[in-house]
Amino acid sequence: MQRENFTADRVAKFYCEPGKKQSIFYDAKTPGLGLRVTAAGVKSYIFETRLRGKTLRMTIGDVRTWSIGKAQDEAARLKVQTDQGTDNQHNKALAAAALPALSLHGLRRSFGTLSEWVEVPAGIVAQIMGHKPSAIAEKHYIQRELDLLHLWHVKIEAWILEQAGIEFVPVQAGLRVVHSQQ
């Protein structure tokens, strides 16, 4: 992957490679900053990095509204966040729901605490959270069926809804007859 220092002239001269839907060019000065150019000629600054073993790519904005300097500043800010383990896309979803930002670790810790309130056995909590078998949670690790884990998951969900004051009437699993109105 070739990197070049972004300048106004260079950004103007970048084009999508023929036969591709998009091409991405990377800035040599700012880690993670890229320029995505589509086959239609639309140019947007992007930020790309790896977080928890997966590639994370997000759009910063259109080159017509973002200067190179501002895009570099935003990429640097996003790099600091991801280096600290924060997923900005996750935080945008939380902000849209008017919830405070949480790290993945914070969410897992909250789930563990919540599970204690519902009195879920530690081994089941560990398995729902995706932990590998461990003698710490249980003396002998038990591989549980999904149906059993589902029962505990439903119990946790019901407790959350109860605490939120939301009435929930579960529907019996299985096929139902649906009548269309004509």
C-alpha positions as CSV (number, residue, x, y, z in Angstrom):
1,M,0.0,0.0,0.0
2,Q,1.7,3.2,-1.2
3,R,1.4,6.3,0.9
4,E,1.9,9.9,-0.2
5,N,1.7,13.1,1.6
6,F,-1.8,14.6,0.9
7,T,-1.7,18.0,-0.9
8,A,-4.6,19.8,-2.6
9,D,-3.0,19.0,-6.0
10,R,-2.5,15.3,-5.2
11,V,-6.0,14.9,-3.8
12,A,-7.4,16.5,-7.0
13,K,-5.4,14.1,-9.2
14,F,-6.4,10.8,-7.5
15,Y,-8.9,8.8,-9.6
16,C,-10.5,5.4,-9.2
17,E,-8.7,2.6,-10.9
18,P,-10.5,1.5,-14.1
19,G,-12.7,-1.5,-13.5
20,K,-13.0,-1.0,-9.8
21,K,-15.8,0.4,-7.7
22,Q,-13.5,2.4,-5.5
23,S,-9.8,3.0,-4.9
24,I,-8.2,4.1,-1.6
25,F,-5.1,6.2,-1.2
26,Y,-3.3,6.7,2.1
27,D,-1.7,9.7,3.6
28,A,2.0,9.3,4.5
29,K,1.8,12.0,7.2
30,T,-1.3,10.8,9.3
31,P,-1.7,7.2,10.3
32,G,-5.1,5.8,9.2
33,L,-6.1,8.7,7.0
34,G,-7.2,7.7,3.5
35,L,-8.9,9.1,0.5
36,R,-11.7,6.9,-1.0
37,V,-12.4,7.7,-4.7
38,T,-15.4,6.0,-6.2
39,A,-15.9,5.1,-9.9
40,A,-18.4,8.0,-10.1
41,G,-15.6,10.3,-9.0
42,V,-16.8,11.0,-5.5
43,K,-13.9,11.7,-3.1
44,S,-14.2,11.2,0.7
45,Y,-11.7,11.1,3.5
46,I,-11.8,7.9,5.5
47,F,-10.1,6.6,8.6
48,E,-9.0,3.0,8.7
49,T,-7.3,1.0,11.4
50,R,-7.4,-2.3,13.2
51,L,-9.3,-2.8,16.4
52,R,-9.5,-6.1,18.3
53,G,-8.1,-7.9,15.3
54,K,-10.6,-6.5,12.8
55,T,-10.3,-3.8,10.2
56,L,-12.4,-0.7,11.2
57,R,-13.1,1.8,8.5
58,M,-15.2,5.0,8.8
59,T,-15.9,7.9,6.7
60,I,-14.7,11.3,7.8
61,G,-16.3,13.4,5.1
62,D,-16.4,14.7,1.6
63,V,-13.2,16.5,0.3
64,R,-15.4,19.5,-0.7
65,T,-16.3,20.1,3.0
66,W,-13.2,18.9,4.8
67,S,-9.8,20.5,4.4
68,I,-6.8,18.2,4.4
69,G,-5.7,19.6,7.7
70,K,-9.0,19.1,9.4
71,A,-9.2,15.5,8.0
72,Q,-5.7,14.9,9.4
73,D,-6.8,16.2,12.8
74,E,-9.9,14.0,12.8
75,A,-7.9,11.0,11.8
76,A,-5.4,11.7,14.6
77,R,-8.3,12.0,17.1
78,L,-9.9,8.7,15.9
79,K,-6.5,7.0,16.1
80,V,-6.1,8.0,19.7
81,Q,-9.6,6.6,20.5
82,T,-9.0,3.3,18.8
83,D,-5.6,3.0,20.4
84,Q,-7.5,3.2,23.7
85,G,-9.8,0.5,22.5
86,T,-12.8,2.7,21.8
87,D,-15.0,2.0,18.8
88,N,-16.3,5.3,17.6
89,Q,-19.1,3.7,15.5
90,H,-20.4,2.0,18.7
91,N,-20.3,5.3,20.4
92,K,-22.3,7.0,17.6
93,A,-25.0,4.3,18.1
94,L,-25.0,5.0,21.9
95,A,-25.2,8.8,21.3
96,A,-28.2,8.3,19.0
97,A,-29.9,6.4,21.8
98,A,-28.9,9.1,24.3
99,L,-26.7,6.6,26.2
100,P,-23.3,7.3,27.6
101,A,-20.2,5.9,25.8
102,L,-19.0,2.5,27.0
103,S,-16.0,0.4,26.1
104,L,-16.5,-3.2,25.2
105,H,-14.8,-4.1,28.5
106,G,-17.3,-1.8,30.3
107,L,-20.3,-3.5,28.6
108,R,-19.0,-6.9,29.6
109,R,-18.4,-5.8,33.2
110,S,-22.0,-4.4,33.3
111,F,-23.4,-7.6,32.0
112,G,-21.5,-9.5,34.6
113,T,-22.9,-7.3,37.4
114,L,-26.4,-7.5,35.9
115,S,-26.2,-11.3,35.9
116,E,-25.3,-11.3,39.6
117,W,-28.6,-9.4,40.3
118,V,-30.5,-12.0,38.3
119,E,-28.6,-14.8,40.1
120,V,-27.2,-16.4,37.0
121,P,-24.6,-19.0,37.8
122,A,-21.0,-17.7,37.0
123,G,-20.3,-20.6,34.6
124,I,-23.4,-19.7,32.5
125,V,-22.4,-16.0,32.5
126,A,-18.9,-16.8,31.3
127,Q,-20.3,-19.0,28.5
128,I,-22.9,-16.4,27.4
129,M,-20.1,-13.8,27.3
130,G,-18.0,-16.1,25.1
131,H,-15.2,-16.9,27.6
132,K,-13.1,-20.0,27.0
133,P,-13.5,-22.9,29.4
134,S,-12.0,-22.0,32.8
135,A,-11.7,-23.7,36.1
136,I,-12.0,-20.3,37.7
137,A,-15.7,-19.9,37.0
138,E,-16.6,-23.6,37.7
139,K,-14.7,-26.5,39.1
140,H,-15.5,-28.5,36.0
141,Y,-16.4,-26.6,32.9
142,I,-19.7,-27.7,31.5
143,Q,-20.5,-27.3,27.8
144,R,-24.1,-26.2,27.9
145,E,-26.7,-26.6,25.2
146,L,-27.9,-23.4,23.5
147,D,-31.5,-24.0,24.8
148,L,-30.3,-23.8,28.4
149,L,-28.3,-20.7,27.7
150,H,-31.3,-19.2,26.0
151,L,-33.5,-19.8,29.1
152,W,-31.0,-17.8,31.2
153,H,-30.8,-15.1,28.5
154,V,-34.6,-14.8,28.5
155,K,-34.5,-14.5,32.3
156,I,-31.9,-11.7,32.1
157,E,-33.9,-9.9,29.4
158,A,-37.2,-10.2,31.4
159,W,-35.4,-8.7,34.4
160,I,-34.1,-5.7,32.4
161,L,-37.6,-5.0,30.9
162,E,-39.2,-5.3,34.4
163,Q,-36.7,-2.8,35.8
164,A,-37.4,-0.4,32.9
165,G,-41.1,-0.7,33.6
166,I,-41.8,-2.3,30.2
167,E,-44.5,-4.9,30.1
168,F,-43.4,-7.8,28.0
169,V,-45.6,-10.7,27.0
170,P,-43.5,-13.5,25.5
171,V,-44.9,-15.2,22.4
172,Q,-44.7,-19.0,22.3
173,A,-42.0,-20.1,19.9
174,G,-43.1,-22.0,16.8
175,L,-45.1,-21.5,13.7
176,R,-48.3,-19.4,13.8
177,V,-51.1,-19.0,11.3
178,V,-51.2,-15.5,9.9
179,H,-54.4,-14.4,8.2
180,S,-54.2,-11.7,5.6
181,Q,-56.8,-8.9,5.5
182,Q,-58.3,-8.5,2.1
